[in-house]
Amino acid sequence: MEGNKDESERCISIAEKHIADGEKEKALKFLNKAEKLYPSVKARDLMEKLSKLNGSTAGRRQSGDGADNNVHKDKATRNNNRSEKGGSGHSGKSPDDYTEDQLIAVKRIKKCKDYYEILGVSKDATDVDLKKAYRKLALKMHPDKNKAPGATEAFKAIGNAFSVLSDAEKRKKYDLYGEDIVHHSRNCSRDEQFDYSRGFEGDISAEELFNMFFGGGFPTGNVYVHRRTQHNGQYQRAAQSESGYNLLVQLAPVLILIFLSLMGSFLVPDAPFSLHRSQKYSNEKKTNQLKVQYFVKDDFHIDSNYDLRRIERQVEDEYVSNLRTSCFKERSYKETLIWRAKNYGDSKLYKKAMNMEVPSCNHLNNLYGG
């Protein structure tokens, strides 16, 4: 149905992100969902590409089995030697208790040049974008889940990046001065790699930040972001040098916009209709095709049937657009609850989420589906 087209396109967009992250199974899941909602050529092409990619990967894996067997034999021999030398006092847990994807993710964060790159967001990212990126990365990098070398430092860096970028004042300072302040205060050369797990820190530990988001989803460990105990002298002097003149210059565009908006409100004519009854729009009408209710003013006058059809199209377009927006919000909220219930194994929350109604979506389907 036409009403499912937007949701299908959203599923395709999510699948493309999973493909970029190398998560083929998740991508395939969302592509199948998109096909069920609203079949499209784009979804089928992506599914075909994933199938070919999986086939070529399987071929390469089969051709390399001989070499892999030798590697596994050598690795097993080394592990046996370590177990014999360790004695009965060791637990015998393999030091390689992590996947290649986890190690690659850790290395990516270590190579990042700034906090935006760590979280994988743009410099104009909103609070919602930051929270979404942090939630995804923190779950992958928590030391209780990711045992790859450097995961602890990567986890600290993620928490540190979010702590700074989610605070408007700290973000402004970071955008202005970046890592230059920290290099200066630590007497580092510009050629040295900057440690984002320690520099320009947030005010809370990485573990505390994680628990704020997930309510202590993993056992509490001793992973802390190093707190700053001294203000940087260079920044203080720069901040104190701001004058009233600079403040006026910064406020000038805002004042101009306010003035123009006030002037515009007197110049722009009233809309010919409203979807909600008010003192100004008090006369009720309905469109001919979808029977959408709308309201007009007392002096409403139409010269021809063409003008009436044009206005009714505008009414229906605005009404359907509002329904689609509400439907998207309802489905997103429902999917978030389902994801959270699965993550924490909460059967009551899962049942509540599955039974949750999406009235705007149902209404949208009824408009076009009968």
QUIPELIN-V448224 format. One record per pair of residues at least 6 apart in sequence whose ideal C-beta (glycine too) atoms are under 8 Angstrom apart, sorted by the first residue. I is the first residue (numbers start at 1). J is the second residue. D is the distance in Angstrom with one decimal. If there is no record, write none. Layout:
i->{I | I}
j->{J | J}
d->{D | D}
This chain:
i->{1 | 1 | 1 | 1 | 2 | 3 | 3 | 3 | 3 | 3 | 3 | 3 | 3 | 4 | 4 | 4 | 5 | 5 | 6 | 6 | 7 | 7 | 7 | 7 | 7 | 8 | 8 | 8 | 8 | 8 | 8 | 9 | 9 | 10 | 11 | 11 | 11 | 11 | 11 | 12 | 12 | 12 | 12 | 12 | 12 | 12 | 14 | 15 | 15 | 15 | 15 | 15 | 15 | 15 | 15 | 15 | 16 | 16 | 18 | 18 | 18 | 18 | 19 | 19 | 19 | 22 | 24 | 24 | 24 | 27 | 27 | 28 | 28 | 31 | 31 | 31 | 31 | 32 | 34 | 34 | 35 | 35 | 35 | 79 | 83 | 83 | 86 | 97 | 98 | 98 | 98 | 98 | 99 | 102 | 102 | 102 | 102 | 102 | 103 | 103 | 105 | 105 | 105 | 105 | 105 | 106 | 106 | 106 | 106 | 106 | 106 | 106 | 107 | 109 | 109 | 109 | 109 | 109 | 109 | 109 | 110 | 110 | 110 | 112 | 112 | 112 | 114 | 114 | 114 | 115 | 115 | 115 | 115 | 115 | 115 | 115 | 116 | 116 | 116 | 116 | 116 | 118 | 118 | 118 | 118 | 118 | 119 | 119 | 119 | 119 | 119 | 119 | 119 | 119 | 119 | 120 | 120 | 121 | 121 | 121 | 121 | 122 | 123 | 125 | 125 | 127 | 130 | 130 | 130 | 131 | 131 | 131 | 133 | 134 | 134 | 134 | 134 | 134 | 134 | 135 | 135 | 137 | 138 | 138 | 138 | 138 | 138 | 138 | 138 | 139 | 139 | 139 | 140 | 141 | 141 | 141 | 141 | 142 | 142 | 142 | 143 | 143 | 143 | 143 | 143 | 144 | 144 | 144 | 145 | 146 | 146 | 152 | 153 | 153 | 154 | 155 | 155 | 155 | 156 | 156 | 156 | 156 | 156 | 156 | 157 | 157 | 158 | 159 | 159 | 159 | 159 | 159 | 159 | 159 | 160 | 160 | 160 | 160 | 160 | 160 | 160 | 160 | 160 | 161 | 162 | 162 | 163 | 163 | 163 | 163 | 163 | 163 | 163 | 164 | 164 | 164 | 164 | 164 | 164 | 165 | 165 | 167 | 170 | 173 | 174 | 177 | 177 | 179 | 179 | 179 | 181 | 181 | 181 | 181 | 182 | 182 | 182 | 182 | 182 | 183 | 183 | 183 | 183 | 184 | 184 | 185 | 185 | 186 | 188 | 197 | 198 | 198 | 201 | 201 | 201 | 201 | 202 | 202 | 203 | 204 | 204 | 205 | 205 | 205 | 206 | 206 | 206 | 207 | 207 | 207 | 207 | 207 | 210 | 210 | 211 | 211 | 217 | 217 | 270 | 270 | 272 | 272 | 272 | 272 | 273 | 273 | 273 | 273 | 273 | 273 | 273 | 273 | 273 | 274 | 274 | 274 | 274 | 274 | 275 | 275 | 275 | 275 | 275 | 275 | 275 | 275 | 276 | 277 | 277 | 278 | 280 | 281 | 281 | 281 | 282 | 282 | 282 | 283 | 283 | 283 | 283 | 283 | 284 | 284 | 284 | 285 | 285 | 285 | 285 | 286 | 286 | 286 | 287 | 287 | 287 | 287 | 288 | 288 | 289 | 289 | 290 | 290 | 290 | 290 | 292 | 292 | 292 | 292 | 294 | 294 | 302 | 302 | 320 | 320 | 323 | 323 | 323 | 323 | 324 | 324 | 326 | 327 | 327 | 327 | 327 | 329 | 330 | 330 | 330 | 330 | 331 | 331 | 333 | 334 | 334 | 334 | 337 | 337 | 337 | 337 | 338 | 338 | 338 | 340 | 340 | 341 | 341 | 341 | 341 | 341 | 342}
j->{38 | 365 | 368 | 369 | 368 | 324 | 327 | 361 | 364 | 365 | 367 | 368 | 369 | 37 | 38 | 365 | 37 | 38 | 324 | 328 | 37 | 38 | 327 | 328 | 331 | 34 | 35 | 37 | 38 | 40 | 43 | 34 | 38 | 328 | 30 | 31 | 33 | 34 | 37 | 30 | 31 | 34 | 40 | 42 | 43 | 46 | 30 | 26 | 27 | 28 | 29 | 30 | 31 | 34 | 43 | 46 | 27 | 46 | 24 | 26 | 27 | 30 | 27 | 46 | 50 | 101 | 50 | 53 | 54 | 46 | 50 | 47 | 50 | 43 | 46 | 47 | 50 | 47 | 40 | 43 | 43 | 44 | 47 | 94 | 90 | 92 | 92 | 147 | 146 | 147 | 148 | 151 | 148 | 140 | 146 | 147 | 148 | 151 | 148 | 149 | 140 | 141 | 146 | 148 | 154 | 141 | 146 | 148 | 149 | 150 | 151 | 154 | 150 | 118 | 137 | 141 | 154 | 157 | 158 | 196 | 150 | 153 | 154 | 118 | 157 | 196 | 178 | 179 | 196 | 160 | 161 | 164 | 165 | 174 | 196 | 200 | 122 | 123 | 125 | 161 | 165 | 137 | 157 | 158 | 161 | 196 | 125 | 130 | 133 | 134 | 137 | 158 | 161 | 162 | 165 | 133 | 137 | 129 | 130 | 133 | 165 | 129 | 175 | 133 | 165 | 166 | 162 | 165 | 166 | 162 | 166 | 213 | 162 | 158 | 159 | 161 | 162 | 166 | 213 | 213 | 214 | 158 | 155 | 158 | 159 | 209 | 210 | 213 | 214 | 145 | 214 | 217 | 146 | 151 | 154 | 155 | 158 | 155 | 210 | 218 | 151 | 152 | 155 | 221 | 223 | 218 | 219 | 221 | 218 | 154 | 155 | 223 | 195 | 197 | 197 | 206 | 210 | 223 | 197 | 198 | 206 | 223 | 224 | 225 | 196 | 197 | 206 | 202 | 205 | 206 | 207 | 209 | 210 | 225 | 196 | 197 | 198 | 199 | 200 | 201 | 202 | 206 | 225 | 196 | 202 | 209 | 170 | 201 | 202 | 203 | 204 | 209 | 225 | 170 | 171 | 174 | 200 | 201 | 202 | 171 | 174 | 202 | 202 | 235 | 200 | 235 | 238 | 194 | 199 | 200 | 200 | 232 | 234 | 235 | 188 | 194 | 199 | 200 | 232 | 189 | 190 | 192 | 194 | 232 | 234 | 232 | 234 | 199 | 194 | 225 | 225 | 226 | 225 | 226 | 227 | 228 | 209 | 225 | 227 | 212 | 225 | 223 | 224 | 225 | 223 | 224 | 225 | 220 | 221 | 222 | 223 | 224 | 217 | 218 | 217 | 220 | 343 | 344 | 280 | 297 | 296 | 300 | 311 | 314 | 281 | 285 | 294 | 295 | 296 | 300 | 311 | 314 | 315 | 280 | 281 | 294 | 295 | 296 | 292 | 293 | 294 | 295 | 315 | 318 | 319 | 322 | 295 | 284 | 295 | 295 | 297 | 295 | 296 | 297 | 295 | 297 | 298 | 295 | 296 | 297 | 298 | 300 | 293 | 294 | 295 | 293 | 294 | 295 | 296 | 292 | 293 | 294 | 294 | 312 | 315 | 316 | 309 | 312 | 312 | 316 | 316 | 319 | 320 | 367 | 312 | 315 | 316 | 319 | 315 | 319 | 308 | 311 | 364 | 367 | 360 | 363 | 364 | 367 | 360 | 364 | 360 | 358 | 360 | 361 | 364 | 360 | 358 | 359 | 360 | 361 | 358 | 361 | 356 | 353 | 356 | 358 | 349 | 352 | 353 | 356 | 350 | 353 | 354 | 346 | 349 | 347 | 349 | 350 | 352 | 353 | 350}
d->{7.3 | 6.2 | 5.6 | 5.3 | 5.1 | 7.6 | 7.7 | 7.4 | 4.2 | 5.1 | 7.2 | 5.2 | 7.2 | 4.1 | 4.6 | 7.8 | 7.8 | 4.7 | 5.8 | 6.9 | 5.3 | 7.4 | 7.8 | 7.5 | 6.7 | 4.4 | 7.8 | 4.1 | 3.5 | 6.5 | 7.3 | 7.6 | 7.8 | 7.5 | 4.5 | 7.2 | 4.9 | 3.8 | 6.7 | 7.3 | 6.9 | 4.9 | 7.3 | 6.0 | 5.6 | 7.1 | 4.9 | 7.7 | 4.3 | 7.6 | 7.9 | 4.0 | 4.8 | 7.0 | 7.9 | 6.4 | 7.5 | 7.3 | 7.5 | 4.3 | 3.9 | 6.8 | 4.6 | 7.3 | 7.3 | 7.1 | 5.7 | 7.1 | 6.7 | 7.5 | 6.4 | 6.7 | 5.7 | 5.2 | 5.6 | 5.0 | 7.5 | 7.6 | 7.0 | 4.6 | 5.2 | 7.1 | 7.6 | 6.5 | 7.4 | 5.8 | 7.4 | 4.7 | 6.4 | 4.4 | 4.1 | 7.7 | 7.9 | 7.3 | 4.9 | 7.5 | 4.4 | 7.1 | 4.3 | 7.3 | 6.0 | 7.0 | 7.6 | 7.7 | 7.5 | 7.2 | 7.1 | 4.9 | 7.2 | 4.7 | 5.3 | 4.7 | 7.5 | 5.7 | 7.9 | 7.4 | 4.3 | 5.7 | 6.9 | 8.0 | 6.1 | 7.4 | 6.7 | 4.6 | 7.6 | 6.6 | 6.8 | 7.3 | 7.9 | 7.5 | 3.7 | 6.0 | 5.5 | 6.7 | 6.7 | 8.0 | 6.8 | 5.5 | 7.2 | 7.9 | 7.2 | 8.0 | 5.6 | 6.2 | 4.4 | 6.1 | 7.7 | 6.4 | 4.2 | 6.4 | 6.7 | 7.0 | 5.3 | 6.6 | 7.0 | 5.6 | 7.5 | 5.2 | 6.3 | 5.2 | 8.0 | 7.9 | 7.4 | 7.6 | 7.5 | 6.3 | 6.0 | 5.6 | 5.3 | 7.9 | 7.5 | 7.8 | 7.9 | 6.5 | 7.8 | 7.9 | 4.2 | 8.0 | 7.1 | 6.1 | 8.0 | 4.9 | 7.1 | 5.7 | 7.1 | 8.0 | 5.5 | 6.8 | 7.7 | 7.1 | 7.7 | 8.0 | 6.3 | 5.8 | 5.0 | 4.4 | 5.8 | 6.0 | 6.5 | 5.2 | 5.5 | 4.9 | 5.9 | 5.8 | 5.9 | 4.2 | 5.9 | 6.3 | 6.6 | 7.9 | 7.6 | 5.8 | 7.7 | 4.4 | 7.5 | 5.7 | 8.0 | 6.0 | 3.7 | 7.5 | 4.7 | 6.4 | 7.7 | 5.3 | 4.3 | 4.3 | 7.3 | 6.9 | 7.5 | 3.2 | 7.9 | 4.6 | 6.7 | 5.9 | 6.3 | 6.2 | 7.8 | 7.9 | 7.5 | 5.7 | 5.6 | 6.9 | 5.2 | 6.7 | 7.6 | 6.7 | 7.6 | 7.4 | 2.3 | 6.8 | 6.5 | 6.1 | 7.3 | 4.7 | 6.4 | 5.5 | 6.0 | 7.7 | 5.6 | 5.1 | 7.2 | 7.5 | 7.4 | 6.6 | 6.1 | 6.3 | 7.6 | 4.9 | 6.2 | 6.9 | 7.0 | 5.1 | 6.1 | 5.6 | 7.6 | 7.0 | 3.9 | 5.3 | 8.0 | 7.7 | 6.6 | 7.9 | 7.0 | 7.6 | 6.0 | 5.2 | 7.6 | 7.6 | 7.5 | 7.2 | 7.5 | 4.9 | 5.2 | 5.9 | 6.1 | 5.3 | 7.2 | 6.1 | 7.0 | 7.9 | 7.4 | 7.1 | 4.2 | 5.3 | 5.3 | 6.7 | 5.0 | 6.1 | 6.3 | 7.8 | 4.9 | 6.7 | 7.7 | 7.5 | 8.0 | 7.1 | 7.5 | 6.9 | 7.4 | 7.3 | 6.8 | 7.0 | 5.7 | 8.0 | 6.9 | 7.8 | 4.8 | 6.6 | 5.3 | 8.0 | 6.3 | 7.4 | 5.8 | 7.7 | 4.0 | 6.8 | 5.1 | 7.8 | 7.9 | 7.7 | 5.6 | 7.5 | 7.2 | 6.5 | 6.1 | 7.4 | 7.0 | 7.2 | 5.1 | 7.3 | 5.9 | 3.9 | 6.1 | 5.8 | 6.5 | 7.6 | 7.1 | 6.2 | 5.0 | 7.1 | 6.6 | 6.5 | 6.5 | 7.8 | 5.8 | 7.5 | 5.6 | 7.1 | 6.1 | 6.6 | 5.5 | 7.4 | 7.1 | 4.2 | 5.5 | 5.5 | 7.8 | 6.2 | 7.2 | 6.7 | 5.1 | 7.5 | 8.0 | 5.9 | 8.0 | 5.6 | 5.4 | 4.7 | 4.6 | 7.8 | 4.8 | 7.3 | 7.2 | 7.0 | 5.2 | 6.0 | 4.8 | 7.6 | 7.9 | 6.5 | 3.6 | 6.5 | 4.2 | 4.0 | 5.5 | 8.0 | 4.2 | 7.3 | 5.6 | 6.2 | 5.8 | 6.4 | 7.8 | 5.8 | 4.9 | 6.5 | 6.3 | 7.1 | 3.7 | 7.0 | 6.5 | 4.5 | 7.0 | 7.4 | 6.6 | 7.5 | 3.9 | 3.7 | 8.0 | 5.7 | 6.7}
